[in-house]
Amino acid sequence: MMRFNRLLPAALFSALVGLVGCSFAADDAYSAGPAQTALGEVAASRATVRVHYPVGARALSLTAEHGPVSAQNVGDDTWEFTFDDVASTLSVKPVLDSVPARGPNYTARAGQTVDIYPHFFDQKGSVSTRWRNFKSNVHPQPFGRGRPIEVYLPPSYKENTTARFPVIYMMDSQIVFGNSILGTALMGDMKVDEQLDAAAEAGTIAEAIVVGILSPVSLNLSDPMEARNLELTPTKAADPTGSVKKSGDGPKFLSMLVDELKPLVDSELRTKPGRETTFIGGASLGGLMSVYAGVTRGDIFGGIVAMSSSAFWDNRIAARMIREAKTGPKQTLRAYADIGGGEVYPDTEIKDMMIVTNKDLFQAYADAGYVEGTNLMTQVTPVIEPGKEHNGKYWAMRVPTAFAFVVGAGR
């Protein structure tokens, strides 16, 4: 096993370089393109690993079942290791002093450069109310009220200050992190923070920031979800279930998210703000709004997670919009959508409404050119405890699969 240390101070480091005969520029910034052959082509058997981490006065090493290895200090807390004669792939792991990076090994492929942002100590992320009184000009609340915005920061965020992260915007934050006693009592707990912590350790989902938008509580005590239902419906329409009395502020809500909240998040947090690393997700009406956002603002949201969507809304408008828009710059890059096999209503006339309309939603994506397993994942989960599936308890079970598909794996 080859282990190579970048040691400080510089004198000790230079001495080590002399002993092992590797090429380093310990204190000078270094910039290099891909490894070149005499013919100017990328060396197909060379793998380069760039480790980004604020090392300070500690020793950084890289373990790999390969040798020899050379390295460069390329500046900005970045250490570059180059491996020659790599047959296909190389398994590596950074070590800080004697502490290995958390999670499984990283993989470097011959002919490629891989940038890794490890962390060594923190196992859990953090959830906090980042903005306690967020106010919108395009979607103001009654009487000038604001709303809290909760944020989950992944385990690497505080420790590795060189790292930037994808962002997942989620509606109904009351059930996303389980911080609301009333919210979880009514709709369960999706346990998103706990599941992303576990995924970071396992390397199954890329670490990401989650921005949870709390739904407003209506002043109408006879319908406490009135304000929430109003802003999470993209059109004004009659609700066949009879539960939504006011509707149609979805476009304003989406403008608030894209034009006001996202710029604030990107300015204050270390995000990757591009389309490919910005996602939106939700369940029920939140799932409906995710689909709507993916159709109308696919230039912003590269992926959507739509769980148990209210796909019946406005005569299946979500499916109709997907078919009309088709793939392209106005459509999201990839989509996850599901429905619980037991999500039925007691009224026999609309008993299977959720399942039937969501299956139509799945087909609409296929009709628009999405390919199952490539940029589309859909599923109807088995019936578990019939009549109790439209709930955060069951959405939590599907979070790892959904996020791994849309956000991507961590290794």
C-alpha positions in Angstrom: 0.0 0.0 0.0 1.4 3.4 -1.0 1.1 6.2 1.5 2.5 9.7 0.7 2.5 12.5 3.3 2.5 16.2 2.7 4.3 17.4 5.8 4.8 20.8 7.4 6.9 22.8 8.0 8.4 23.3 4.5 11.9 22.4 5.6 10.8 18.9 6.8 8.7 18.6 3.7 11.6 19.4 1.4 13.8 16.9 3.2 11.2 14.2 2.6 11.0 15.1 -1.1 14.7 14.7 -1.4 14.6 11.2 0.2 11.8 9.8 -2.0 12.6 11.6 -5.2 9.1 12.9 -5.9 8.4 16.2 -7.6 6.7 18.8 -5.3 6.3 22.5 -5.3 5.4 22.8 -1.6 5.0 26.5 -1.3 4.4 27.7 -4.8 1.0 27.8 -6.6 0.9 25.2 -9.4 -1.4 25.0 -12.3 -1.3 22.1 -14.8 -3.6 20.6 -17.4 -4.2 16.9 -18.0 -1.2 14.7 -18.3 0.2 14.9 -21.8 2.0 12.3 -24.0 4.6 13.2 -26.6 1.8 13.4 -29.1 -0.1 15.8 -27.0 -2.8 13.3 -26.0 -4.0 12.7 -22.5 -2.1 9.8 -20.9 -4.7 7.1 -20.8 -2.9 5.2 -17.9 -2.5 8.2 -15.6 -4.9 9.0 -12.8 -4.8 12.3 -10.9 -6.4 12.9 -7.5 -6.8 16.4 -6.2 -7.6 16.5 -2.4 -9.2 19.7 -1.2 -9.0 20.3 2.5 -7.7 23.0 4.9 -4.7 21.0 6.2 -3.1 23.7 8.2 -0.1 22.3 10.2 -1.3 18.7 10.0 -0.1 15.9 7.7 -2.2 14.8 4.8 -1.6 11.5 3.1 -3.3 9.4 0.5 -3.5 5.6 0.6 -3.8 3.5 -2.5 -3.0 0.0 -3.7 -0.7 1.5 -6.3 2.7 3.2 -6.8 4.7 5.2 -7.6 3.0 8.4 -6.8 4.0 12.1 -7.3 2.2 15.1 -5.9 2.0 18.9 -6.1 0.8 21.6 -3.8 -1.4 23.4 -6.2 -2.5 26.1 -3.7 -5.8 27.0 -2.2 -5.7 24.0 0.2 -5.4 21.6 -2.7 -3.0 18.7 -2.9 -2.5 16.9 -6.2 -1.4 13.2 -6.4 -0.6 11.6 -9.7 -0.5 7.8 -10.4 1.1 6.3 -13.5 0.4 3.0 -15.1 -3.2 2.7 -13.8 -4.9 -0.3 -15.5 -8.5 0.9 -15.1 -9.5 2.2 -11.7 -7.8 3.1 -8.5 -9.2 3.1 -4.9 -7.9 5.8 -2.7 -8.6 7.4 0.7 -7.1 10.6 2.3 -5.7 10.4 5.8 -5.2 13.4 8.0 -2.5 12.7 10.5 -3.6 9.1 11.4 -7.3 9.7 10.8 -8.8 8.2 7.6 -11.5 10.2 5.8 -15.0 9.2 6.7 -17.0 7.0 4.3 -15.8 4.5 1.7 -12.8 4.9 -0.5 -12.9 7.2 -3.5 -12.4 5.9 -7.0 -10.0 7.4 -9.6 -10.1 6.2 -13.2 -7.2 5.9 -15.6 -7.0 9.0 -17.9 -9.1 11.1 -15.6 -8.7 13.7 -12.8 -10.9 13.4 -9.8 -11.4 16.2 -7.2 -12.4 15.0 -3.7 -13.5 17.0 -0.7 -13.1 14.7 2.3 -14.0 15.2 6.0 -12.5 13.3 8.8 -14.3 14.0 12.0 -17.9 15.2 11.8 -20.5 12.4 11.4 -23.7 14.4 11.6 -24.9 17.5 9.8 -26.9 20.2 11.5 -30.4 21.6 11.1 -31.2 25.2 12.1 -33.6 28.0 11.4 -31.3 30.0 9.2 -33.8 32.8 8.5 -36.5 33.3 11.1 -38.5 35.9 9.3 -38.1 35.6 5.6 -40.3 38.0 3.7 -41.2 38.0 0.1 -42.2 40.9 -2.2 -43.6 38.6 -4.9 -45.5 36.3 -2.6 -46.2 38.3 0.6 -47.9 36.8 3.6 -51.0 38.5 5.2 -50.3 41.4 7.6 -46.6 41.6 6.5 -45.7 38.3 8.2 -42.6 36.4 7.3 -41.9 32.7 7.5 -39.0 30.6 9.0 -36.6 28.9 6.6 -34.8 25.8 7.9 -31.5 24.6 6.6 -29.7 21.3 6.9 -25.9 21.6 6.4 -24.1 18.2 5.7 -21.3 16.7 7.9 -18.6 18.2 5.7 -19.9 21.7 5.7 -18.4 23.1 8.9 -15.2 21.0 8.8 -14.1 21.3 5.2 -14.4 24.9 4.3 -13.1 24.3 0.7 -16.2 22.4 -0.2 -19.3 23.6 -2.0 -22.5 21.7 -2.1 -25.6 21.0 -4.2 -28.9 22.4 -2.8 -32.3 20.6 -2.5 -35.2 22.9 -1.9 -38.1 21.2 -0.1 -41.6 22.3 0.7 -43.5 21.5 4.0 -40.4 21.8 6.1 -42.6 20.9 9.1 -42.3 17.3 8.1 -38.9 17.3 6.3 -36.9 17.4 9.5 -39.5 16.5 12.0 -39.1 19.8 14.0 -42.8 20.5 14.3 -44.8 18.6 16.8 -48.1 19.5 15.1 -46.7 18.9 11.6 -45.4 15.4 12.4 -48.6 14.5 14.3 -50.6 15.4 11.2 -48.3 14.2 8.4 -45.4 12.3 9.9 -41.6 12.8 9.6 -39.5 12.3 6.5 -36.3 12.3 8.5 -34.3 13.8 5.7 -31.5 15.1 7.9 -31.0 11.7 9.6 -31.1 9.9 6.3 -28.6 12.2 4.6 -26.2 11.8 7.6 -26.3 8.0 7.2 -25.9 8.3 3.4 -22.8 10.5 3.9 -21.2 7.8 6.0 -22.1 5.1 3.5 -21.2 7.3 0.4 -24.6 6.4 -1.2 -25.8 10.0 -1.7 -23.7 13.1 -2.4 -23.6 15.5 0.5 -26.1 18.3 -0.1 -27.6 21.4 1.6 -31.3 21.1 2.2 -33.4 24.2 2.4 -36.8 23.6 4.0 -39.6 26.1 3.4 -42.1 26.0 6.2 -45.7 26.1 5.0 -47.8 28.9 6.5 -50.5 28.2 9.0 -53.8 29.7 8.0 -55.6 32.2 10.2 -58.7 30.3 9.3 -59.0 28.0 12.2 -61.6 25.8 10.5 -59.0 25.1 7.7 -55.5 25.5 9.1 -53.9 24.3 5.8 -55.8 26.9 3.7 -52.7 29.1 3.2 -50.5 26.1 2.5 -52.9 24.7 -0.1 -53.3 28.1 -1.7 -49.6 28.4 -2.4 -48.8 24.8 -3.4 -51.4 24.7 -6.2 -50.2 25.9 -9.6 -53.7 26.8 -10.9 -57.1 27.8 -9.6 -59.3 24.7 -9.8 -61.9 22.7 -8.0 -60.6 20.0 -5.8 -62.4 16.7 -6.2 -61.5 15.7 -2.7 -63.1 18.8 -1.3 -60.1 19.6 1.0 -58.7 22.6 -1.0 -60.9 25.6 -0.8 -58.5 28.3 -2.2 -55.9 27.6 -4.8 -53.7 29.0 -7.5 -50.8 30.9 -5.9 -48.2 28.3 -7.0 -46.6 30.6 -9.6 -46.1 33.3 -7.0 -44.6 30.8 -4.6 -42.2 29.5 -7.3 -41.2 33.1 -8.1 -40.5 33.7 -4.5 -38.3 30.6 -4.4 -36.4 31.3 -7.6 -36.1 35.1 -7.5 -35.8 35.8 -3.8 -34.9 32.7 -1.7 -32.4 31.1 -4.0 -30.2 34.2 -4.4 -30.2 34.6 -0.6 -29.1 31.0 -0.1 -26.4 31.2 -2.8 -25.0 34.4 -1.3 -24.8 33.2 2.3 -24.0 29.5 2.0 -21.3 27.6 0.1 -23.5 26.3 -2.7 -23.1 25.0 -6.2 -25.7 27.2 -7.7 -25.9 25.8 -11.2 -28.8 23.9 -12.8 -27.1 20.5 -12.5 -26.7 20.9 -8.7 -30.0 22.6 -7.8 -33.1 20.4 -7.0 -36.6 20.7 -5.6 -38.7 18.1 -3.8 -41.9 17.6 -1.9 -44.8 15.3 -1.2 -48.5 15.5 -1.9 -49.2 19.1 -3.1 -45.4 19.6 -2.6 -44.9 16.8 -5.1 -47.3 18.6 -7.5 -45.3 21.8 -7.1 -42.0 20.0 -7.7 -43.4 18.7 -11.0 -44.6 22.1 -11.9 -41.2 23.7 -11.1 -39.5 21.1 -13.2 -41.7 21.9 -16.2 -41.7 25.7 -15.9 -38.3 26.4 -14.4 -36.2 23.5 -15.6 -33.5 26.1 -16.3 -33.1 26.4 -12.6 -33.9 22.9 -11.2 -31.9 20.1 -12.7 -33.8 17.4 -10.8 -37.1 17.0 -9.0 -38.4 14.6 -6.3 -42.2 14.2 -6.4 -43.6 11.9 -3.8 -47.2 10.9 -3.8 -48.0 13.9 -6.0 -51.5 15.4 -6.1 -51.4 14.5 -9.8 -55.2 14.7 -10.1 -55.1 18.4 -9.7 -56.9 20.5 -12.3 -57.8 17.6 -14.6 -54.2 16.2 -14.4 -52.6 19.4 -15.5 -49.1 18.3 -14.4 -49.1 15.4 -16.9 -50.5 17.6 -19.6 -47.8 20.2 -19.1 -45.1 17.6 -19.2 -46.4 16.2 -22.5 -46.6 19.7 -24.0 -43.2 20.9 -22.8 -41.3 17.7 -23.7 -37.6 17.5 -22.9 -35.4 20.5 -23.5 -34.2 23.6 -21.7 -37.6 24.2 -20.1 -37.8 20.7 -18.6 -35.8 19.4 -15.7 -32.9 17.1 -16.5 -34.1 14.1 -14.3 -37.2 13.3 -12.4 -38.2 10.9 -9.6 -41.9 10.3 -9.0 -43.7 7.7 -6.9 -47.0 6.8 -5.3 -47.9 4.5 -2.4 -49.9 1.4 -3.4 -52.3 2.0 -0.6 -53.0 5.7 -1.2 -56.8 5.4 -1.7 -59.9 7.4 -0.7 -62.9 5.8 1.0 -65.2 7.3 -1.5 -65.6 4.6 -4.2 -65.9 7.1 -7.0 -62.4 8.5 -6.4 -60.9 5.6 -4.5 -58.0 5.0 -6.9 -57.6 8.6 -8.0 -54.1 9.1 -6.6 -52.7 5.9 -8.1 -54.4 6.2 -11.5 -53.4 9.9 -12.0 -49.8 9.3 -10.8 -49.4 6.4 -13.2 -50.5 8.8 -15.9 -47.9 11.3 -14.6 -45.2 8.6 -15.0 -46.4 7.9 -18.5 -46.3 11.6 -19.4 -42.6 11.7 -18.6 -42.1 8.7 -20.9 -44.2 10.3 -23.6 -42.0 13.4 -23.3 -38.9 11.4 -24.0 -37.6 10.6 -20.5 -36.1 7.1 -20.2 -36.7 5.0 -17.1 -33.5 4.3 -15.3 -31.6 7.0 -17.1 -33.2 10.3 -16.4 -36.5 9.0 -14.9 -37.3 6.8 -11.9 -40.9 6.0 -11.1 -42.4 3.5 -8.7 -45.6 2.3 -7.1 -44.7 1.0 -3.7 -46.5 -2.1 -2.3 -49.5 -1.7 -0.1 -48.4 -1.4 3.5 -51.0 -0.8 6.2 -53.7 0.1 3.8 -55.1 3.6 4.2 -52.0 5.0 6.0 -49.6 5.5 3.1 -50.0 9.3 2.4 -47.7 10.1 5.3 -44.1 11.2 6.1 -43.5 7.8 7.6 -43.7 6.2 4.2 -42.1 9.0 2.3 -39.1 8.6 4.6 -38.7 5.0 3.4 -38.4 6.3 -0.2 -36.0 9.3 0.5 -32.7 7.3 0.1 -33.7 5.9 -3.3 -35.1 9.2 -4.6 -32.2 11.4 -3.5 -29.6 8.9 -4.7 -31.2 9.0 -8.2 -31.7 12.7 -8.4 -28.7 14.1 -6.5 -26.3 11.3 -7.2 -24.0 9.0 -5.3 -21.4 10.3 -2.9 -18.6 8.0 -4.2 
